[in-house]
Amino acid sequence: MTDPTSPGARAPRRADALMDDAYDAYGTAGADDFDGEQLEREDRASLRRVAGLSTELSDVSEVEYRKVRLEQVVLVGIWTSGTAEEADRSLAELAALCETAGAVVLDGVVQRRSKPDPSTYIGSGKADELRELVESTGADTVVCDGELSPGQLIHLEEVVKVKVVDRTALILDIFAQHAKSREGKAQVALAQMEYMLPRLRGWGQSMSRQAGGSGGGGGMATRGPGETKIETDRRQIHERMAKLRKEIVQLKTGRDIKREERRRRHVPSVAIAGYTNAGKSSLLNRLTGAGVLVENALFATLDTTVRRAETPGGRTYTLADTVGFVRHLPHHLVEAFKSTMEEVADADLVLHVVDGSHPDPEVQLESVRTVLREVGAEAATELVVVNKADAADPEVLARLIEAEPGAAVVSARTGQGVDELLALVESRLPHPPVEVEALVPYTEGGLVSRAYTEGEVLSTEHTPDGTLLHARVGPDLAAELRPHLRT
């Protein structure tokens, strides 16, 4: 068998040749017959250049990113299943993540493999080709579209001679930059330490023993086996993680108290969830005028924002904006942010926002639902909201509406469909359990006010003796209204 890396082997073909072959096969066999597996063996194993990924700018200001200069990166992904277009979209999303992190994407390649190489992620021969690409572009970092094992990171770095970062580390880095609240920073730090712990490594002096050995160089109370620098680092990380978990629990208690108070007052809760950059914060601002940061960047929102809102009928509810999700969201992040995601799990209604302008919104929907299942929020009532309708392909919109009956189609930017969405929210909110009809004296007008904020007022009538109130309310308010009930 000919070694594909030997001088006599046929050179790997670039993306244009491979895509031409693919489209020729598509045109000959028909859309239903082409399965994306008809390339030659050498072509399937080669690195395929992905066009349109470069984010290099002519005028880029300095940014703070890991306390180093703006990084120039090359992307590499493994195409294990699905179509070539899906593989390209995955790498395009990785490019957007890199740009959000403050890096400049110089190039990107995808390799067709049945599974990642256990040693170098892409195989030794392709790692050599990747090194040549890194040298030709002048990149100082390689970003891989997957989570690499510690061994894969070490071996790939040895070949390409530059820093290697995987998808998980990249997302953690973005979260570290965007976290603003004390709880958000603690959650990100915990996730980073969970990720770093198995990847600690040291060389030379950093592996030496600390104040140990029978020679007793440190004097009394220092003799013994000692511990290496890496063991010291691990111990310190474990201690720091324990403190962070305790801090997160304490901060969670404050949110739990506020949530319990809303429950006691029977204020319905609505949570906005969805893929990152789907327009969740824009929708929150459109519905409540909250003034939350809106940015065309992935994970612009990390800290949960809860705002008061009203239905068209005047019923009060809370609306919570939550962190965005992404494909293959790192497990460490899901665990660290589980307490924050309880806003979704405990909500009476979840507005699942999906980007209607995305070419493959179904993948986004499934990715979000996967994470919701992980945090125990799959039982919540879900209302799919297709956002960015003003920029969406009509065929994609029609496909989504057919796949998601009852979905709302809106544009948070223009306000299209927002009134219809508010009516749907009002119809989906749970109704207070007790229906009352009471004549409330004007001296106790606070009860009527509470009926508006805590319940659902069906009608009111002002009479000489007081306000005739017909409403659905919670048990607590119903008990206070009992002396005024009409018999």
C-alpha positions as CSV (number, residue, x, y, z in Angstrom):
1,M,0.0,0.0,0.0
2,T,1.4,3.4,-0.9
3,D,2.2,5.8,1.9
4,P,0.1,8.9,1.2
5,T,2.9,11.0,2.8
6,S,5.7,9.5,0.6
7,P,7.1,11.5,-2.4
8,G,5.5,9.1,-4.9
9,A,2.0,9.5,-3.4
10,R,-0.5,11.7,-5.1
11,A,-0.6,15.2,-3.5
12,P,-3.7,16.0,-1.4
13,R,-6.3,17.9,-3.5
14,R,-7.6,21.2,-2.3
15,A,-11.2,22.1,-1.6
16,D,-12.1,23.4,-5.1
17,A,-11.2,20.0,-6.7
18,L,-13.0,18.0,-4.0
19,M,-16.1,20.2,-4.1
20,D,-16.2,20.0,-7.9
21,D,-16.1,16.2,-7.7
22,A,-18.8,16.2,-5.1
23,Y,-21.1,18.5,-7.1
24,D,-20.5,16.5,-10.3
25,A,-21.6,13.4,-8.4
26,Y,-24.6,15.2,-7.0
27,G,-25.6,16.4,-10.5
28,T,-25.2,12.9,-12.0
29,A,-26.8,10.8,-9.3
30,G,-29.4,13.2,-8.0
31,A,-29.9,14.7,-4.6
32,D,-31.5,11.6,-3.1
33,D,-28.7,9.3,-4.2
34,F,-25.6,11.2,-3.2
35,D,-24.5,10.3,0.3
36,G,-21.2,12.2,0.5
37,E,-19.1,9.1,0.6
38,Q,-18.1,8.8,-3.1
39,L,-14.6,10.5,-2.9
40,E,-11.4,8.6,-3.5
41,R,-9.6,7.2,-0.5
42,E,-6.7,9.7,-0.8
43,D,-9.3,12.5,-1.1
44,R,-11.2,11.4,1.9
45,A,-8.0,11.2,4.1
46,S,-6.6,14.5,2.9
47,L,-6.9,17.9,4.5
48,R,-9.6,19.9,2.7
49,R,-9.3,23.7,2.8
50,V,-12.5,25.4,3.9
51,A,-13.0,28.7,2.1
52,G,-14.3,31.9,3.6
53,L,-13.0,31.5,7.2
54,S,-10.4,34.2,7.3
55,T,-11.2,37.0,9.7
56,E,-7.9,38.9,9.2
57,L,-8.4,42.6,9.3
58,S,-6.3,45.5,7.9
59,D,-6.8,47.6,11.0
60,V,-7.0,45.6,14.3
61,S,-6.6,47.3,17.7
62,E,-4.9,45.5,20.5
63,V,-7.2,43.3,22.7
64,E,-6.7,41.6,26.0
65,Y,-6.6,37.9,25.3
66,R,-4.7,35.7,27.7
67,K,-2.4,38.6,28.4
68,V,-0.7,38.1,25.0
69,R,-0.9,39.8,21.7
70,L,-3.7,39.2,19.2
71,E,-3.3,35.5,18.2
72,Q,-3.3,34.4,14.6
73,V,-4.8,30.9,14.3
74,V,-5.4,28.1,11.9
75,L,-8.4,25.9,12.4
76,V,-8.6,22.1,11.9
77,G,-11.6,19.9,12.1
78,I,-12.5,16.2,11.8
79,W,-15.3,15.3,9.4
80,T,-16.6,11.9,10.8
81,S,-20.2,12.0,9.6
82,G,-22.8,14.0,7.8
83,T,-22.3,16.1,4.7
84,A,-19.4,18.3,3.6
85,E,-21.6,21.3,4.1
86,E,-22.2,20.4,7.7
87,A,-18.5,20.0,8.3
88,D,-17.8,23.4,6.8
89,R,-20.6,25.0,8.9
90,S,-19.0,23.4,12.0
91,L,-15.6,25.0,11.2
92,A,-17.3,28.3,10.4
93,E,-18.8,28.3,13.9
94,L,-15.4,27.6,15.3
95,A,-14.1,30.6,13.3
96,A,-16.8,32.7,14.9
97,L,-15.8,31.5,18.4
98,C,-12.1,32.4,17.6
99,E,-13.1,35.8,16.5
100,T,-15.2,36.4,19.6
101,A,-12.2,35.3,21.7
102,G,-10.1,38.1,19.9
103,A,-8.1,35.9,17.5
104,V,-7.6,36.4,13.8
105,V,-8.4,33.3,11.7
106,L,-5.9,32.8,8.8
107,D,-7.1,29.5,7.4
108,G,-9.1,26.4,8.1
109,V,-8.9,22.8,7.0
110,V,-11.1,19.7,7.5
111,Q,-10.0,16.1,7.3
112,R,-12.2,13.1,6.5
113,R,-11.8,10.4,9.1
114,S,-13.9,7.7,10.7
115,K,-12.8,8.8,14.1
116,P,-10.1,11.1,15.6
117,D,-6.5,9.7,15.7
118,P,-5.8,8.8,19.4
119,S,-2.3,10.3,19.2
120,T,-2.4,13.5,17.2
121,Y,-6.2,13.9,16.5
122,I,-5.6,14.1,12.7
123,G,-2.9,11.4,12.2
124,S,0.8,11.9,11.9
125,G,1.0,12.4,8.1
126,K,-1.8,15.1,8.2
127,A,-0.2,16.7,11.3
128,D,3.0,17.2,9.2
129,E,0.8,18.8,6.5
130,L,-0.8,21.0,9.1
131,R,2.7,22.1,10.3
132,E,3.5,23.2,6.7
133,L,0.2,25.2,6.6
134,V,1.1,26.8,10.0
135,E,4.5,27.8,8.7
136,S,3.2,29.2,5.4
137,T,0.5,31.3,7.1
138,G,2.7,32.5,10.0
139,A,0.1,31.3,12.5
140,D,1.0,31.0,16.2
141,T,-1.9,28.8,17.3
142,V,-3.8,25.8,16.1
143,V,-7.5,25.5,17.2
144,C,-9.1,22.1,16.9
145,D,-12.8,21.6,16.5
146,G,-13.2,19.1,19.3
147,E,-12.1,18.3,22.8
148,L,-8.6,16.8,22.7
149,S,-7.1,14.5,25.4
150,P,-4.0,15.6,27.2
151,G,-1.9,13.2,25.1
152,Q,-3.4,14.5,21.8
153,L,-2.6,18.1,22.8
154,I,1.0,17.3,23.7
155,H,1.7,15.2,20.6
156,L,0.1,17.6,18.1
157,E,2.0,20.5,19.7
158,E,5.3,18.6,19.2
159,V,4.5,18.2,15.5
160,V,3.1,21.6,14.6
161,K,5.6,23.5,16.9
162,V,3.0,26.1,18.0
163,K,0.3,26.2,20.7
164,V,-2.7,23.9,20.2
165,V,-6.1,24.8,21.7
166,D,-9.2,22.7,21.5
167,R,-12.8,23.8,21.3
168,T,-13.5,23.4,25.0
169,A,-10.5,25.6,26.0
170,L,-11.6,28.2,23.5
171,I,-15.2,28.3,24.8
172,L,-13.9,28.5,28.4
173,D,-11.7,31.4,27.4
174,I,-14.6,33.3,25.9
175,F,-16.7,32.7,29.0
176,A,-13.8,34.0,31.1
177,Q,-13.7,37.3,29.1
178,H,-17.5,37.8,29.2
179,A,-18.3,36.9,32.8
180,K,-19.2,40.1,34.7
181,S,-21.0,39.1,37.9
182,R,-19.3,37.5,40.9
183,E,-21.3,34.2,40.3
184,G,-20.5,34.1,36.6
185,K,-16.8,34.6,37.3
186,A,-16.8,31.9,39.9
187,Q,-18.6,29.4,37.6
188,V,-16.2,30.0,34.8
189,A,-13.2,29.7,37.1
190,L,-14.5,26.4,38.4
191,A,-15.1,25.1,34.8
192,Q,-11.6,26.1,33.8
193,M,-10.0,24.3,36.7
194,E,-12.0,21.2,36.0
195,Y,-10.6,21.3,32.5
196,M,-7.0,22.1,33.5
197,L,-6.6,19.5,36.2
198,P,-5.9,16.5,34.0
199,R,-3.8,18.6,31.6
200,L,-1.2,19.8,34.1
201,R,2.3,19.1,32.9
202,G,5.8,20.3,33.8
203,W,9.3,19.9,32.6
204,G,12.8,20.1,34.3
205,Q,12.8,22.2,37.5
206,S,9.0,22.3,37.7
207,M,9.0,18.5,38.3
208,S,11.6,18.6,41.1
209,R,10.8,17.6,44.6
210,Q,9.7,20.2,47.2
211,A,11.6,20.1,50.5
212,G,11.8,16.3,50.8
213,G,14.3,13.5,50.8
214,S,16.2,11.8,53.6
215,G,19.1,14.2,53.2
216,G,17.1,16.8,55.0
217,G,18.2,19.9,53.1
218,G,15.3,21.8,54.6
219,G,15.9,20.8,58.2
220,M,13.4,19.4,60.7
221,A,9.8,18.8,59.7
222,T,10.8,18.9,56.0
223,R,12.3,15.4,55.6
224,G,10.4,12.8,53.8
225,P,9.2,12.0,50.2
226,G,8.1,15.5,49.6
227,E,5.9,16.3,46.5
228,T,6.6,17.4,43.0
229,K,5.7,20.9,41.7
230,I,2.8,19.3,39.7
231,E,1.5,17.6,42.8
232,T,1.5,21.0,44.6
233,D,-0.4,22.6,41.7
234,R,-3.0,19.8,41.8
235,R,-3.5,20.2,45.5
236,Q,-3.9,24.0,45.2
237,I,-6.4,23.6,42.4
238,H,-8.4,21.1,44.4
239,E,-8.5,23.5,47.3
240,R,-9.5,26.4,45.1
241,M,-12.2,24.4,43.4
242,A,-13.7,23.5,46.8
243,K,-13.8,27.2,47.7
244,L,-15.5,28.1,44.4
245,R,-18.1,25.4,44.8
246,K,-18.9,26.8,48.3
247,E,-19.1,30.3,47.0
248,I,-21.4,29.3,44.1
249,V,-23.7,27.5,46.6
250,Q,-23.9,30.7,48.7
251,L,-24.7,32.9,45.7
252,K,-27.3,30.4,44.6
253,T,-29.1,30.8,47.9
254,G,-29.7,34.4,47.2
255,R,-31.3,33.6,43.8
256,D,-33.3,30.8,45.4
257,I,-34.8,33.2,48.0
258,K,-35.9,35.7,45.3
259,R,-37.4,32.8,43.2
260,E,-39.3,31.5,46.2
261,E,-40.7,35.0,46.9
262,R,-42.0,35.1,43.3
263,R,-43.5,31.7,43.7
264,R,-45.2,32.7,47.0
265,R,-46.7,35.7,45.2
266,H,-47.7,33.4,42.4
267,V,-45.9,35.5,39.7
268,P,-45.5,33.3,36.6
269,S,-41.9,33.0,35.2
270,V,-40.8,32.9,31.6
271,A,-37.2,32.0,30.6
272,I,-35.5,32.7,27.3
273,A,-33.2,29.9,26.2
274,G,-31.6,29.2,22.9
275,Y,-28.5,28.9,20.8
276,T,-25.8,31.5,21.2
277,N,-26.3,34.6,19.1
278,A,-29.9,33.6,18.3
279,G,-31.1,37.0,19.5
280,K,-32.3,36.2,23.0
281,S,-31.1,39.5,24.6
282,S,-32.6,41.5,21.7
283,L,-35.9,39.7,22.3
284,L,-35.7,40.5,26.0
285,N,-35.1,44.2,25.2
286,R,-38.0,44.2,22.7
287,L,-40.4,42.6,25.2
288,T,-39.4,44.5,28.4
289,G,-37.1,47.5,27.4
290,A,-34.5,46.0,29.7
291,G,-31.5,47.6,28.0
292,V,-29.4,44.4,28.2
293,L,-26.2,44.3,26.2
294,V,-26.8,43.2,22.6
295,E,-23.8,42.3,20.5
296,N,-23.2,40.3,17.3
297,A,-20.9,37.9,19.1
298,L,-21.1,34.4,20.6
299,F,-21.8,34.3,24.3
300,A,-22.3,38.0,24.7
301,T,-24.6,37.2,27.6
302,L,-23.4,35.0,30.5
303,D,-25.1,36.4,33.6
304,T,-28.8,35.7,34.0
305,T,-31.0,38.8,33.7
306,V,-34.5,38.8,35.2
307,R,-37.0,41.5,34.3
308,R,-40.6,42.3,35.1
309,A,-43.0,42.2,32.1
310,E,-46.7,42.4,31.5
311,T,-49.0,40.5,29.1
312,P,-51.4,42.5,26.9
313,G,-54.1,41.8,29.4
314,G,-52.0,43.4,32.2
315,R,-50.9,40.2,33.9
316,T,-47.4,40.4,35.5
317,Y,-44.7,37.8,34.9
318,T,-40.9,37.6,35.1
319,L,-38.8,37.2,32.0
320,A,-35.2,35.7,32.4
321,D,-32.5,35.9,29.8
322,T,-30.0,33.0,30.1
323,V,-26.6,32.0,28.8
324,G,-26.6,30.8,25.2
325,F,-25.9,27.2,24.2
326,V,-23.7,25.8,21.5
327,R,-23.0,22.5,19.9
328,H,-20.9,20.2,22.1
329,L,-21.1,22.6,25.0
330,P,-18.3,21.5,27.4
331,H,-19.5,19.3,30.2
332,H,-17.5,21.3,32.7
333,L,-19.5,24.4,31.7
334,V,-22.8,22.6,31.9
335,E,-22.0,21.4,35.4
336,A,-20.6,24.8,36.6
337,F,-23.6,26.8,35.2
338,K,-26.2,24.3,36.3
339,S,-27.3,26.5,39.2
340,T,-27.8,29.4,36.8
341,M,-29.7,27.2,34.4
342,E,-32.2,26.4,37.1
343,E,-34.0,29.6,35.9
344,V,-34.9,27.6,32.9
345,A,-35.7,24.4,34.8
346,D,-38.1,26.2,37.2
347,A,-39.8,28.4,34.6
348,D,-43.5,28.0,33.8
349,L,-42.7,28.7,30.1
350,V,-39.5,28.5,28.1
351,L,-39.2,30.6,25.0
352,H,-36.8,28.6,22.9
353,V,-35.3,31.1,20.5
354,V,-33.8,29.9,17.3
355,D,-32.0,31.8,14.6
356,G,-34.3,31.7,11.5
357,S,-31.5,33.1,9.3
358,H,-29.2,30.2,10.1
359,P,-28.9,27.6,7.3
360,D,-29.4,24.7,9.6
361,P,-31.6,25.8,12.6
362,E,-32.7,22.2,13.3
363,V,-29.2,21.4,14.6
364,Q,-29.4,24.4,16.9
365,L,-32.8,23.3,18.2
366,E,-31.5,19.8,19.0
367,S,-28.3,21.1,20.6
368,V,-30.2,23.3,23.0
369,R,-32.7,20.6,23.8
370,T,-29.8,18.2,24.6
371,V,-28.4,20.7,27.2
372,L,-31.9,21.3,28.6
373,R,-32.2,17.5,29.2
374,E,-28.9,17.5,31.0
375,V,-30.0,20.2,33.4
376,G,-33.4,18.7,34.0
377,A,-35.4,21.3,32.2
378,E,-36.9,19.2,29.4
379,A,-40.2,19.0,31.3
380,A,-40.8,22.8,31.1
381,T,-43.5,24.0,28.7
382,E,-41.6,25.1,25.5
383,L,-42.6,27.7,23.0
384,V,-40.3,27.8,19.9
385,V,-39.6,31.4,18.8
386,V,-38.1,31.7,15.3
387,N,-36.2,35.0,15.4
388,K,-34.5,37.1,12.7
389,A,-37.5,36.5,10.4
390,D,-36.6,39.6,8.5
391,A,-33.3,38.0,7.4
392,A,-34.5,34.4,7.1
393,D,-34.8,32.3,3.9
394,P,-38.6,31.8,3.3
395,E,-37.9,28.1,2.6
396,V,-36.1,27.7,5.9
397,L,-39.0,29.4,7.7
398,A,-41.6,27.2,6.1
399,R,-39.5,24.1,7.1
400,L,-39.3,25.2,10.7
401,I,-43.0,26.1,11.0
402,E,-43.9,22.7,9.6
403,A,-41.5,20.9,12.0
404,E,-42.5,23.0,15.0
405,P,-46.3,23.5,15.1
406,G,-47.4,26.5,17.1
407,A,-44.0,28.2,16.8
408,A,-43.9,32.0,16.8
409,V,-42.1,33.8,14.0
410,V,-40.7,37.2,15.0
411,S,-38.0,39.8,14.4
412,A,-36.6,41.3,17.6
413,R,-34.9,43.9,15.4
414,T,-38.0,45.2,13.6
415,G,-40.8,44.1,16.0
416,Q,-42.4,41.8,13.4
417,G,-44.6,39.2,15.1
418,V,-44.0,40.5,18.7
419,D,-47.6,41.2,19.4
420,E,-48.6,37.7,18.3
421,L,-45.8,36.3,20.5
422,L,-47.1,38.2,23.6
423,A,-50.6,36.8,23.0
424,L,-49.1,33.3,22.8
425,V,-47.2,33.9,26.0
426,E,-50.4,35.0,27.8
427,S,-52.3,32.0,26.6
428,R,-49.5,29.6,27.7
429,L,-48.9,31.0,31.2
430,P,-50.5,28.9,34.0
431,H,-53.7,30.3,35.5
432,P,-54.1,30.9,39.2
433,P,-56.1,28.1,40.8
434,V,-58.8,30.0,42.7
435,E,-61.6,31.9,41.0
436,V,-63.2,34.6,43.2
437,E,-65.9,37.2,43.0
438,A,-65.6,39.8,45.8
439,L,-66.8,43.2,46.7
440,V,-63.7,44.9,48.0
441,P,-64.1,48.1,50.0
442,Y,-62.2,51.1,48.7
443,T,-60.3,51.3,52.0
444,E,-58.7,47.9,51.0
445,G,-57.7,48.8,47.5
446,G,-54.4,47.1,48.0
447,L,-56.2,43.7,47.6
448,V,-57.3,44.8,44.1
449,S,-53.9,45.9,43.2
450,R,-52.4,42.6,44.3
451,A,-55.0,40.8,42.2
452,Y,-53.6,42.6,39.2
453,T,-49.9,41.8,40.0
454,E,-50.3,38.3,41.5
455,G,-53.4,37.0,39.7
456,E,-55.5,37.3,36.6
457,V,-58.3,39.9,36.7
458,L,-61.3,38.9,34.7
459,S,-63.4,42.0,35.3
460,T,-63.8,44.9,37.7
461,E,-66.8,47.2,38.4
462,H,-66.8,50.3,40.6
463,T,-69.9,50.4,42.9
464,P,-71.0,52.7,45.7
465,D,-69.8,50.1,48.2
466,G,-66.5,49.2,46.7
467,T,-64.8,47.4,43.7
468,L,-66.6,44.4,42.4
469,L,-63.7,42.1,41.6
470,H,-63.9,39.0,39.5
471,A,-60.5,37.3,39.3
472,R,-58.4,34.2,39.5
473,V,-55.9,34.4,42.3
474,G,-53.6,32.2,44.4
475,P,-54.6,30.5,47.7
476,D,-53.0,33.2,49.9
477,L,-54.8,36.1,48.3
478,A,-58.0,34.1,48.1
479,A,-57.9,33.7,51.9
480,E,-57.5,37.4,52.4
481,L,-60.4,38.1,50.0
482,R,-62.7,35.6,51.7
483,P,-64.5,38.1,54.0
484,H,-65.5,40.1,51.0
485,L,-66.7,37.2,48.8
486,R,-70.2,37.6,47.3
487,T,-72.6,34.9,48.3
